[in-house]
Amino acid sequence: MHGNYYEATKRLEIITEPLAGDLSVDVAIIGGGITGVSAALHLAERGYQVALLEAEHIGWGASGRNGGQALPGFGAAQTKIKSLVGAEASRKLWDMSMEAVDLLHGQIQRFNIPCDPVRGYFHAAIKPRQVRELEETQAELAELGAPVGKLLTGADLRARLDTGKYLAILEDNISGHIHPLNYTLGLGLAAQAAGAKLFSQTRVTKVEPGAVIKLHTARGKISAKFLLVAGGAYLGALMRPIAGYIMPAGTYIMATEPRPDIAALIPGNEAVCDLNFVLNYFRRSPDNRMLFGGRVSYSTLPPPSLGASMLRRAQSVFPQLQDARVEYLWGGNVDITQNRAPHFGRLAPNMLFTQGFSGHGVALTGLAGKVAAEAIAGQAERFDIFTKIPHARFPGGRRFRVPALLLATTYFRLRDML
Ligand SMILES: Cc1cc2nc3c(=O)[nH]c(=O)nc-3n(C[C@H](O)[C@H](O)[C@H](O)COP(=O)(O)OP(=O)(O)OC[C@H]3O[C@@H](n4cnc5c(N)ncnc54)[C@H](O)[C@@H]3O)c2cc1C
C-alpha cells in the first residue's frame, strides 16, 4: 500500500529553495496551501513584493491531500451563516462562495493547470430525514437564485449512481472535482511567474509584530510590512491568540486499484457526498480508481486498521467493490471551528489570518487568498464580511478541546445511526 495518490500522479514540478539569509518584502505569507499561493499570486499581480514561507513543500498540507471536491458554500449550512451574520451579509458570503468556484475554474483555464476539472456533483441522502434536508437545500438554492438540480430517486438515481445505499440524490451542476495537488502546484507556478518568491522547507518559528513585522526561520529572517497567516490546521501554537478557535482533526482517503468496471458505478463522473455528520465522500479518478474519503480522528492519529475500514465503508456503498484492493491510503488535517464557518480576521492592523475552513476549503481558499490580497491593497470590504462571522474558542485549551468535540461527535454519530 502506498501513501498519497496525488503525490504519485503529480504532473507539475515547482522549484523552490529554503530561505537562506535575510530578506525584506512588502508582504510575507505563512503557508503554501491554496490560500497562501492564491494570495501570493494576487498580490504579485498587483505589484507587491511577496515572500511565501512553507514549512514543508508547496501543497504539503490539506491542499495536496483532500477529496478534491470543489463546492460553493461553507462547512456550516447557509441557514446557520444567516443566523450568525444576518440576511444581507450571509447573502454576500454565499455570492462570494459561488465566485470561489468560478475563480477556481477560471484560474485552471487561465494558467492551463492540468488538474482534471469536472463539474457535476450529487448530495446523497441515506435516511428520510436527509431526504427532507435535500428538499430544503433545493428550496434554499432556488431562493438564492442558484441553479437547482433535480432530486433523483429509484431507477433514475440508479442510472446515475449504481448503488442501493441512498434514498435520494440531489444533482448539483455547480460543484465538481479536481486533482487538488496539481491545482495547488499550478497556482504556485503562476504566483512565481508573477514574481512572488516561494520558499519551501522554511518553518516560521517566531513572529514579532510591529510596523515592520519580523518572521524568524532557522536560516534567515523576513521583514515585511504585511503578513498573511494561512497555516490552516498545521499552524500549531505559532499564533497563540487564534490557536484555540480551531480544532485540528484527521480525515482519510483511500484509492483502490484501477478497474474498468468502476467507471460504470458513476457513469457521469460526478463527485458524491452523503449528509451524515461523519460523512463519506467519493469520486472516481481519471484512471478509474475509486477515491473514497471519510472517517475522522480528533487525536489526528490514524485509526487502527484504517485501510480495511475505509474499504468496508466503500463496499457498503458499492458492494461491487467486494474484491477491490486498497492501493493508496493517506490522511490530512482539517481545521474545524465550533460553528463550522470560516474564521478570518486580524492579529494586528497589518497582520491578517484565514483559518477554519472546516473541511470545505478547496474552492473557498482560492477566494480567501484573493480577498486577503484585496484587503492588504486597501480594499478590505469583502475580507471584512468574513470577519463579521462570530466565533468561540474551544473551551479549556487544546487538552480539553478534544474531549469536548468527541462528545459532540458521539452525539451526531448516534444521530446518523438512528
Ligand atoms: C483529507 C482531507 C480531505 C478534504 N476534502 C475536501 C474536499 O473534498 N472539499 C473541500 O472543499 N475541502 C476538503 N478538505 C479541506 C481543504 O483541503 C482545506 O480546507 C484547504 O486545503 C485548506 O487550505 P489552506 O491553504 O488554508 O491550508 P493547507 O493546505 O493546510 O496549507 C497550510 C500550510 O501551512 C504550512 N505551515 C503551517 N505552519 C507553518 C509555519 N509555522 N511555517 C511555515 N509553514 C507553515 C503547512 O505546512 C501547510 O502546507 C479536505 C481536507 C483534508 C485534510
The ligand as a MOL file (V3000), in Angstrom:
LIG
                    3D

  0  0  0     0  0            999 V3000
M  V30 BEGIN CTAB
M  V30 COUNTS 53 58 0 0 0
M  V30 BEGIN ATOM
M  V30 1 C -8.2330 14.5000 3.7990 0
M  V30 2 C -8.9120 15.8210 3.5120 0
M  V30 3 C -9.9980 15.8480 2.6460 0
M  V30 4 C -10.6120 17.0740 2.3410 0
M  V30 5 N -11.5780 17.0890 1.3800 0
M  V30 6 C -12.0950 18.2810 0.9810 0
M  V30 7 C -12.9950 18.3200 -0.1230 0
M  V30 8 O -13.2600 17.3090 -0.7980 0
M  V30 9 N -13.5570 19.5290 -0.4380 0
M  V30 10 C -13.2390 20.6690 0.2510 0
M  V30 11 O -13.7830 21.7300 -0.0760 0
M  V30 12 N -12.3360 20.6580 1.2720 0
M  V30 13 C -11.7370 19.4960 1.6210 0
M  V30 14 N -10.7920 19.4790 2.6070 0
M  V30 15 C -10.3770 20.7740 3.2140 0
M  V30 16 C -9.4000 21.5310 2.3140 0
M  V30 17 O -8.4120 20.6730 1.8410 0
M  V30 18 C -8.7810 22.6720 3.1380 0
M  V30 19 O -9.8190 23.4940 3.6390 0
M  V30 20 C -7.8200 23.5470 2.3440 0
M  V30 21 O -6.9280 22.8000 1.5690 0
M  V30 22 C -7.0560 24.4560 3.3080 0
M  V30 23 O -6.0850 25.1670 2.5840 0
M  V30 24 P -5.0830 26.1280 3.3430 0
M  V30 25 O -4.2490 26.7780 2.2900 0
M  V30 26 O -5.8470 27.0220 4.2490 0
M  V30 27 O -4.2210 25.1760 4.2860 0
M  V30 28 P -3.1790 23.9980 3.9440 0
M  V30 29 O -3.3380 23.4650 2.5810 0
M  V30 30 O -3.2710 23.0200 5.0650 0
M  V30 31 O -1.7880 24.7320 3.9710 0
M  V30 32 C -1.2190 25.2350 5.1360 0
M  V30 33 C 0.2890 25.1200 5.0110 0
M  V30 34 O 0.8830 25.9220 6.0310 0
M  V30 35 C 2.1130 25.3320 6.3620 0
M  V30 36 N 2.5220 25.8400 7.6810 0
M  V30 37 C 1.8760 25.7260 8.8710 0
M  V30 38 N 2.5920 26.3170 9.8570 0
M  V30 39 C 3.6910 26.8460 9.2710 0
M  V30 40 C 4.8240 27.5790 9.7600 0
M  V30 41 N 4.9650 27.8710 11.0720 0
M  V30 42 N 5.7680 27.9830 8.8850 0
M  V30 43 C 5.6540 27.7020 7.5560 0
M  V30 44 N 4.6240 26.9820 7.0390 0
M  V30 45 C 3.6580 26.5560 7.8800 0
M  V30 46 C 1.8060 23.8430 6.3550 0
M  V30 47 O 2.9930 23.0760 6.1730 0
M  V30 48 C 0.8220 23.7310 5.1980 0
M  V30 49 O 1.4290 23.2820 3.9970 0
M  V30 50 C -10.1740 18.2800 2.9600 0
M  V30 51 C -9.0990 18.2360 3.8470 0
M  V30 52 C -8.4540 17.0290 4.1090 0
M  V30 53 C -7.2930 17.0080 5.0410 0
M  V30 END ATOM
M  V30 BEGIN BOND
M  V30 1 1 1 2
M  V30 2 1 2 3
M  V30 3 2 2 52
M  V30 4 2 3 4
M  V30 5 1 4 5
M  V30 6 1 4 50
M  V30 7 2 5 6
M  V30 8 1 6 7
M  V30 9 1 6 13
M  V30 10 2 7 8
M  V30 11 1 7 9
M  V30 12 1 9 10
M  V30 13 2 10 11
M  V30 14 1 10 12
M  V30 15 2 12 13
M  V30 16 1 13 14
M  V30 17 1 14 15
M  V30 18 1 14 50
M  V30 19 1 15 16
M  V30 20 1 16 17
M  V30 21 1 16 18
M  V30 22 1 18 19
M  V30 23 1 18 20
M  V30 24 1 20 21
M  V30 25 1 20 22
M  V30 26 1 22 23
M  V30 27 1 23 24
M  V30 28 2 24 25
M  V30 29 1 24 26
M  V30 30 1 24 27
M  V30 31 1 27 28
M  V30 32 2 28 29
M  V30 33 1 28 30
M  V30 34 1 28 31
M  V30 35 1 31 32
M  V30 36 1 32 33
M  V30 37 1 33 34
M  V30 38 1 33 48
M  V30 39 1 34 35
M  V30 40 1 35 36
M  V30 41 1 35 46
M  V30 42 1 36 37
M  V30 43 1 36 45
M  V30 44 2 37 38
M  V30 45 1 38 39
M  V30 46 1 39 40
M  V30 47 2 39 45
M  V30 48 1 40 41
M  V30 49 2 40 42
M  V30 50 1 42 43
M  V30 51 2 43 44
M  V30 52 1 44 45
M  V30 53 1 46 47
M  V30 54 1 46 48
M  V30 55 1 48 49
M  V30 56 2 50 51
M  V30 57 1 51 52
M  V30 58 1 52 53
M  V30 END BOND
M  V30 END CTAB
M  END
